[in-house]
């Protein structure tokens, strides 16, 4: 799976690491919907660390990302806007 961390780059992530990211992503969305900024940032940093443990892709070879992760300095309010349903 190709994961992009906004303002940072793309990474190829597979196997157990991908499974961990998927589990933490669900918790991240719960923290977002329940207005838990400390938990949100803890999880966002954990996920970003897991993503960075993957293979960094060359910036000259951009590919479509399967998952896009906000930059780690994204606030809870900014994240809500990023994930808001445009409907």
Protein Blocks (a to p, Z undefined) as FASTA:
>chain_A
ZZddehkbccddehjllmmmmmmmmmmmmmmmnopaklmmmmmmmmmmmmmmmccddfkl
cccdfbdcddfkbcfklmmmmmpcfZZ
